[in-house]
Amino acid sequence: MANGSAKSLDRGARWSALLGLLAERGRLSVAEVVDTLKVSEATVRRDFSDLAAQQLVTRTHGGIVATAVAYDLPARYKQAGADDAKERIAAHAADLVRDGTVVGFNGGTTTSAVARRLAARSDLAMSSNRPAITVVTNALNIATEMVLRPFVRCVSLGGVARPESYELSGPLATMVLNELWLDTVVLGVDAVSGGAGAMCHHEGEAGINALMVERADRVVVVATGAKIGARAFARICLPSRIETVVTDDTADPAAVAELRAAGVTVEVV
């Protein structure tokens, strides 16, 4: 993680770098971070205190260790760093969420990455709004991460969990979601196209995801390039309900053009 550009990191990016280092090493000292990120000792001590206040780390004499309750940092951050395209998509999509709004997340690795990026936004942590953001999710892993953030109000839908995706679905999830409105839903998919819209492989997940779309003012689909123009078993929504697709530069240009022709904004990162 040592590089010359670390000095210019803003606070959100610096926190992500700190947590990544903590995931790799288990504990960090002030001196280690000063040397690795090329920032001042005062900045590091302030970051350590702020991270401890958010229950993401535990302070020690001269350093920090991973907090026991904080959702297995090593596995979480090693996975996050393994897919550069997915992380670019996540960073871009997280910036589309506005302070003070209600945002929905379904399950999946890309939406989980977006949720992590959203939780790391320093402007939300410092916002005068409380909560700065309300997260509604049917994904157990996303709820587990978000509930630790003091500036996030987290609403977890009930239902039956699928171990493949950590998603809750069924009548209980539907009952709760029918009583809520979302400003934005960040939707992970198995496929999306200008002809068929957003799709996934499991019909149960498609049903609850379709209801999330129905209850949202704005739909942002996050999908890696291989999913653009592909097909999957069950449709979630038509392309007319999708405002924005965020994808990476491996997406087929013809499939991107088809989405744009259908009136969808496609942002390639």
Wavefront OBJ file of the C-alpha trace (Angstrom):
o trace
v 0.000 0.000 0.000
v 2.997 2.308 0.200
v 3.061 4.797 -2.643
v 3.784 8.428 -3.267
v 0.164 9.350 -3.883
v -1.014 8.278 -0.417
v -0.161 11.738 0.923
v -2.977 13.265 -1.104
v -5.657 10.815 0.011
v -8.798 12.402 1.388
v -10.106 11.140 4.688
v -12.455 8.514 3.268
v -9.750 7.022 1.065
v -7.238 7.222 3.921
v -9.595 5.312 6.207
v -10.022 2.606 3.570
v -6.240 2.364 3.264
v -5.903 2.144 7.045
v -8.494 -0.630 7.307
v -6.829 -2.467 4.442
v -3.495 -2.355 6.262
v -5.198 -3.505 9.450
v -6.742 -6.425 7.564
v -3.309 -7.511 6.365
v -1.391 -7.047 9.623
v -3.916 -7.476 12.449
v -2.608 -4.441 14.357
v -1.048 -1.115 13.428
v 1.167 1.409 15.173
v 1.213 5.135 14.535
v 4.766 4.876 13.213
v 3.801 2.159 10.691
v 1.006 4.247 9.214
v 3.101 7.412 9.096
v 5.774 5.500 7.168
v 3.370 3.671 4.839
v 0.848 6.396 3.994
v 3.275 9.341 4.261
v 0.990 11.426 6.464
v 1.647 13.239 9.719
v 1.605 11.612 13.137
v -1.182 13.996 14.207
v -3.327 12.915 11.252
v -2.803 9.234 12.055
v -3.691 9.689 15.728
v -6.832 11.606 14.759
v -7.811 8.881 12.269
v -7.246 6.183 14.904
v -9.520 8.037 17.337
v -12.237 8.584 14.726
v -12.184 4.936 13.626
v -12.380 3.815 17.251
v -15.356 6.129 17.816
v -17.144 4.349 14.966
v -16.350 0.953 16.538
v -14.258 -0.118 13.547
v -11.040 -0.518 15.561
v -9.886 -0.694 19.171
v -7.252 1.761 20.401
v -4.117 0.417 22.059
v -1.104 2.222 23.463
v 0.404 3.760 20.337
v -1.793 1.930 17.835
v -4.965 0.041 16.942
v -6.195 -3.532 16.582
v -9.235 -4.869 14.740
v -12.402 -4.670 16.835
v -13.773 -8.125 17.603
v -17.328 -7.177 16.629
v -16.370 -5.549 13.373
v -17.324 -8.235 10.869
v -14.055 -10.023 10.095
v -11.970 -7.246 8.576
v -9.327 -9.507 6.972
v -11.724 -11.523 4.809
v -13.779 -8.472 3.959
v -10.928 -6.266 2.789
v -8.941 -8.982 1.042
v -12.011 -9.753 -1.031
v -12.589 -6.069 -1.705
v -9.099 -5.588 -3.100
v -9.252 -8.620 -5.345
v -11.411 -7.115 -8.080
v -10.304 -3.706 -9.304
v -13.192 -3.273 -11.761
v -15.768 -4.062 -9.094
v -14.153 -1.576 -6.730
v -14.177 1.157 -9.394
v -17.875 0.513 -9.975
v -18.527 0.568 -6.238
v -16.680 3.836 -5.666
v -18.553 5.536 -8.499
v -21.973 4.233 -7.481
v -21.482 5.160 -3.825
v -20.912 8.765 -4.851
v -24.327 8.830 -6.568
v -26.119 8.494 -3.221
v -27.147 11.808 -1.705
v -26.908 12.823 1.937
v -30.175 12.489 3.835
v -31.765 9.935 1.509
v -33.034 6.376 1.817
v -31.074 3.842 -0.225
v -31.913 0.190 -0.805
v -29.424 -2.615 -1.456
v -30.075 -6.155 -2.600
v -27.435 -8.826 -2.053
v -24.313 -9.600 -4.052
v -20.614 -8.862 -4.102
v -20.948 -5.658 -6.124
v -23.702 -4.149 -3.986
v -21.744 -5.152 -0.877
v -18.749 -3.269 -2.263
v -20.948 -0.210 -2.910
v -22.293 -0.361 0.646
v -18.739 -0.473 2.046
v -17.755 2.528 -0.041
v -20.871 4.398 1.072
v -20.071 3.667 4.713
v -16.533 5.054 4.206
v -17.711 8.423 2.868
v -16.292 11.065 5.187
v -18.918 13.637 4.184
v -21.646 11.358 5.536
v -19.735 10.678 8.742
v -19.433 14.445 9.288
v -22.953 15.322 8.092
v -25.210 17.366 10.372
v -28.083 15.063 9.374
v -28.722 12.183 11.760
v -29.088 9.738 10.251
v -26.989 10.927 7.333
v -28.297 8.015 5.317
v -30.928 5.313 5.782
v -30.059 1.912 4.354
v -32.783 -0.640 3.619
v -31.459 -4.065 2.693
v -32.441 -7.697 2.422
v -28.766 -8.735 2.535
v -27.596 -9.982 5.924
v -23.940 -9.135 5.335
v -24.708 -5.543 4.321
v -26.923 -5.048 7.381
v -24.160 -6.423 9.621
v -21.685 -3.881 8.285
v -24.026 -0.890 8.245
v -25.417 -1.304 11.749
v -22.019 -0.368 13.233
v -21.979 3.074 11.586
v -23.453 5.708 13.927
v -24.446 7.959 11.013
v -26.410 5.178 9.251
v -29.920 4.057 10.119
v -30.117 0.435 8.999
v -33.396 -1.311 8.193
v -33.089 -5.051 7.603
v -35.953 -6.841 5.881
v -37.177 -10.109 7.345
v -37.539 -13.364 5.460
v -35.788 -16.595 4.611
v -32.036 -16.341 3.940
v -30.315 -17.859 0.912
v -26.744 -18.889 1.832
v -25.507 -18.273 -1.722
v -26.194 -14.537 -1.537
v -27.107 -13.783 2.120
v -30.383 -12.395 0.749
v -33.677 -12.551 2.618
v -36.827 -13.172 0.610
v -40.368 -14.445 1.035
v -43.599 -13.059 2.539
v -41.948 -11.424 5.561
v -39.533 -9.401 3.409
v -42.379 -8.415 1.091
v -44.589 -7.314 3.995
v -41.940 -4.978 5.410
v -40.887 -3.575 2.047
v -44.477 -2.774 1.122
v -44.523 -0.260 3.992
v -41.379 1.608 2.884
v -40.306 4.061 0.196
v -36.761 4.287 -1.187
v -35.140 7.296 -2.824
v -32.594 5.072 -4.609
v -32.102 1.343 -4.961
v -28.617 0.103 -5.807
v -29.375 -3.104 -7.654
v -26.966 -5.958 -8.240
v -27.895 -8.188 -11.181
v -26.732 -11.288 -13.020
v -27.507 -9.688 -16.389
v -28.811 -6.433 -17.838
v -29.632 -5.401 -21.387
v -31.455 -2.720 -23.308
v -33.910 -5.293 -24.611
v -34.788 -7.306 -21.520
v -33.811 -5.065 -18.600
v -32.353 -6.291 -15.312
v -32.280 -10.043 -14.606
v -31.057 -12.600 -12.077
v -30.754 -16.379 -11.861
v -33.119 -17.061 -8.948
v -36.852 -16.363 -9.194
v -37.229 -15.756 -5.446
v -34.566 -13.076 -5.491
v -36.113 -11.579 -8.631
v -39.416 -11.142 -6.804
v -38.061 -9.197 -3.836
v -35.668 -7.250 -6.070
v -38.576 -6.285 -8.334
v -40.461 -4.981 -5.303
v -37.430 -2.918 -4.260
v -37.460 -1.385 -7.744
v -41.188 -0.700 -7.454
v -40.713 1.087 -4.124
v -37.804 3.248 -5.372
v -37.774 6.604 -7.149
v -34.408 5.885 -8.775
v -32.807 2.589 -9.861
v -29.019 2.338 -10.170
v -27.803 -0.999 -11.527
v -24.218 -1.985 -10.726
v -22.767 -4.688 -12.969
v -19.353 -5.744 -14.211
v -18.793 -5.748 -17.957
v -19.527 -9.447 -18.485
v -23.121 -8.919 -17.319
v -23.882 -6.145 -19.818
v -25.904 -7.575 -22.699
v -26.172 -11.009 -21.050
v -29.360 -12.903 -20.160
v -30.486 -14.620 -16.965
v -33.480 -16.718 -15.934
v -35.774 -14.250 -14.137
v -36.484 -10.620 -14.958
v -36.334 -8.022 -12.203
v -37.479 -4.987 -14.176
v -37.740 -3.531 -17.654
v -35.072 -1.128 -18.918
v -37.561 1.739 -18.667
v -37.310 1.530 -14.842
v -33.510 1.789 -14.814
v -32.085 5.294 -14.546
v -28.374 4.457 -14.487
v -26.100 1.477 -15.093
v -22.578 1.684 -13.671
v -20.170 -0.762 -15.309
v -16.523 -1.131 -16.273
v -14.666 -0.719 -19.543
v -14.831 -4.431 -20.441
v -18.537 -4.105 -21.282
v -19.449 -4.847 -24.910
v -19.815 -1.456 -26.672
v -22.807 -2.714 -28.675
v -24.594 -3.782 -25.481
v -23.801 -0.413 -23.892
v -25.197 1.340 -26.970
v -28.381 -0.775 -26.751
v -28.900 0.298 -23.137
v -28.394 3.936 -24.029
v -30.820 3.611 -26.923
v -33.375 2.327 -24.418
v -33.015 5.552 -22.451
v -30.639 4.253 -19.752
v -27.674 6.354 -18.635
v -24.585 4.117 -18.759
v -21.545 5.277 -16.802
v -18.379 3.354 -17.697
v -15.612 3.543 -15.089
l 1 2 3 4 5 6 7 8 9 10 11 12 13 14 15 16 17 18 19 20 21 22 23 24 25 26 27 28 29 30 31 32 33 34 35 36 37 38 39 40 41 42 43 44 45 46 47 48 49 50 51 52 53 54 55 56 57 58 59 60 61 62 63 64 65 66 67 68 69 70 71 72 73 74 75 76 77 78 79 80 81 82 83 84 85 86 87 88 89 90 91 92 93 94 95 96 97 98 99 100 101 102 103 104 105 106 107 108 109 110 111 112 113 114 115 116 117 118 119 120 121 122 123 124 125 126 127 128 129 130 131 132 133 134 135 136 137 138 139 140 141 142 143 144 145 146 147 148 149 150 151 152 153 154 155 156 157 158 159 160 161 162 163 164 165 166 167 168 169 170 171 172 173 174 175 176 177 178 179 180 181 182 183 184 185 186 187 188 189 190 191 192 193 194 195 196 197 198 199 200 201 202 203 204 205 206 207 208 209 210 211 212 213 214 215 216 217 218 219 220 221 222 223 224 225 226 227 228 229 230 231 232 233 234 235 236 237 238 239 240 241 242 243 244 245 246 247 248 249 250 251 252 253 254 255 256 257 258 259 260 261 262 263 264 265 266 267 268 269
